[in-house]
Amino acid sequence: MALKYLDTEKFQAEFMFTERSGHAFEIAGSVLNRDIDIIVAVGGDGTINEIGSAIESTDKILGIIPYGSGNGLARSLSIPLNDKLAIMRLNDLRISRIDTGTFNERKFFNIAGIGFDAHISAIFADNIKRGLRGYVQTTVSEISRYQFQHYHLEIDGKVYKRDAFMISIANSSQFGNNAHIAPFASLKDGLLDTCVIKPFPLYQFPVMGYQMFRKRIHKSRYVEIIKSKNIRIIREFEGAVHLDGEPIQMGMELNIGIKPLALSVLN
């Protein structure tokens, strides 16, 4: 399909397939010294993260054909979710630059987080029921059992102490599937939105879900959003964090920052 809609007068395409987690990062890293201008991720936010992490702050350009369960970054960049249209969009060669988030020196481009969403990402990573329905089912089954934590936050030098159900660090506005955790986040403003979701009664969960899909979560009294450049978080326990939906284990101290306009993308 790709060659059917790709402009072969502009591109000489080479196709590579990933075989395991981390393989996309290895492939992208292996071509940094080759005469290749654009590396296209065919996948979701996790695949984009691997390739983006390898090529950010270089002269390489990231292309995206969305093929994930949520496609948060692709949606935020207004890249078509239809395969044909996404491939044809590459032909326009419309290049822009977006910010890169750093999380204990690991990179993210869409959203990173700790607390409940990281817990769900760790479970969801092995769930064969991917997509919005599987995510909702996993969330509903886990939410009544999850215990909030106390967090010490230093955000651009100001100290906050918060009990939180979860904390999302948003470079773009949404997790995926148009669930907007930070409705006013921008990929190009050199800032991150720290979204603190405070403990809430379980009956409020459907309301907050509705607010997310309506881009009104910031109006909830259980949500606090703070824009900043540098964030330090100390939590009670080591455990999972997620970077663009992919879980990884980290310690109690987390240092988060932003590299403005460090990644070139086709959109």
Beta strands, then each sheet from edge to edge (+ up, - down):
strand 1: 38-43
strand 2: 61-66
strand 3: 95-103
strand 4: 106-108
strand 5: 111-115
strand 6: 149-155
strand 7: 158-164
strand 8: 166-170
strand 9: 192-197
strand 10: 223-228
strand 11: 231-235
strand 12: 239-243
strand 13: 246-250
strand 14: 253-266
sheet 1: 1+ 2+ 14+ 3- 4+
sheet 2: 1+ 2+ 14+ 11- 6+ 7-
sheet 3: 10+ 9- 8+ 5- 12+ 13-
end
